Amino acid sequence: MCFDQILNQAAKLRYMTGGTARVPLVLRALWGSGMRRGAQHSQALYPIFAHIPGLKVVVPSAPADAKGLLAAAIRDDDPVIFFEHKMLYFSRGEVPADPFTVPLGEAKVAREGGDCTVVALGSMVGQALRAAGELAERGVECEVIDPRTVSPLDTETLYRSVWRTGHLVVADEASPRCGTAGDIASLVASNAFSALRGPVQMVTSPHAPTPFSPVLEDAYPPSAGDIVAAVETAIGMPARSTPPEQEHAS
């Protein structure tokens, strides 16, 4: 209902005034599935706002990052949309008591690895780390990158990682059509194509509204298992078809 004020006014005022006007505005927004709120209140809209020049878009995944990014957003002279996943309000982590900032547009390497780059956003970072832990037990070391902001996007960190690993998987809860996962995939394919040793894999929610049925809603966002399967495909690794405990029992 306030899209015009954001899209046509806040995002463009500094540009249209030649830098003489500033819009130090922070808008906090809930997003994400998992809390039985229905399709209108469970979607991921940050790709829409990242499409608009003049807006900065933040998608934190950890408590300390949320504090540091919010402080940086408040100090910024441009409008910032701060997207907070509802399920991450229940996450825990160490947060420094003293004031600090996390620079906007600076990605975080959440886990180092040399076999495959996994870029994950928001709630998918935890799933990616769980997937990386499972794959490490099988000898595959994934590098998990959390962009933290999707606009500006830290492409240099992404490119460096892909040049080192040669493979890319992008995990995002947002819809796949014209989404952040597709944007990251296209940027890497355009600017680091020769580094890739296989096709980029995207792991996203379906291109459909979030279901209200609890069973369907739980199956809607990508899981750690989905990311594992995507990494297996990316690197040409045979999929594990039988759970380890069943193999042991047989």
Secondary structure, DSSP 8 states (H G I E B T S, - for coil): --HHIIIIIITTHHHHTTTS-----EEEEEE-SSSS--GGGS---HHHHHTSTT-EEE---SHHHHHHHHHHHHH-SS-EEEEEEGGGGG------SS-----TT--EEEE--SSEEEEE-TTHHHHHHHHHHHHHTTT--EEEEE-SEEES--HHHHHHHHHHHS-EEEEESS-STT-HHHHHHHHHHHHSGGG-SS--EEEE--SS---SSHHHHHHSS--HHHHHHHHHHHHT-----S-HHHHHH-
